[in-house]
Amino acid sequence: AAVTIDEEWIASRAGELIATVSESRSTWQRHHVRAEALRMARGHDVAHDVALVERLTDTALGEVFSVPHARVEDAELGEPVALRRRDGASVYRRHGVALYTSKGMLAAERRILDAVHRSDGRVASAADVELALADSAARGRTLNPGQAALVTEMATAGRRVALALAPAGTGKTTAMAALAHAWRSSGGHVIGLAPTADAAIVLGEDLGATTDTLDKYVWSANPAKAATSRVPEWFSRVGPDTLIVVDEVGKAATAGLDAMISDALSKGASVRLVGDYGQLSSISAGGILRDIAEA
């Protein structure tokens, strides 16, 4: 069916366009947006209208939907008119490489970083930690001083959100198993989350706890989606005594982390993120891990 192209249609489709692009990347350039505009135009059988594609792209990159991502090399150097293009841009600035993000992505990152600074969470006692370390040693997994310090910090500091970031092979899994033991000894219960189902199964074996995917948690926390089916029993148990351990957090999308952390904190739960310095980045829109580490 023919579509009526007007400003309202352009604005509506530009919003959908940015929503689609931001699912797979946290920052984007003009060619990313234009490619999605072409796909959208093709879906409405108007791909032949080059001017329409450019309008969609320009609108999507406008201040309503996108936010310029400032970089050092974008700073103005005060070039004279002779060294500027017809549009006023410096000849030293490469065309089409400007980065953009969205207000939604920036808001999600701010909420996560705000949560990182909260220290009003439930804690386990030093005795609970000692019991967990002794149990681990009895099982032939004696923790080194770094691992023991990690367990102690994550169990007793009261942080609502904390991050364990270390290279592969340094014993993060062993430390998290001891943390889960300490938390359960203090009367709490543990839930594990991972970006994939396979990783969730492995995490469950390590923690001795119920595990699932991060996407399943996000789906369950969405009232509109959860209303169409019964939410998992483990999700209904999330509360002030809950510790949520998220493994391979470097592969998680920022939007998913934001949704999970916001829901968990609203119920009084605490979150522990486990990441690897050398782990591949999320195939979804990610990039918040470095900011959490710095915070």
Secondary structure, DSSP 8 states (H G I E B T S, - for coil): ------HHHHHHHHHHHHHHHHHH-SSB-HHHHHHHHHHHHHHTT-TT-HHHHHHHHHHHTSTTT-EEE--GGGS-----GGGB-TTS-BTTS-TT--EEE-HHHHHHHHHHHHHHT--------HHHHHHHHHHHHHTT----HHHHHHHHHHHHS--SEEEEE--TTSSHHHHHHHHHHHHHHTT-EEEEEESSHHHHHHHHHHHTSEEEEHHHHHHHH-HHHHTTS---HHHHT-STTEEEEE-SGGGS-HHHHHHHHHHHHHTT-EEEEEE-TT----SSS---HHHHHH-
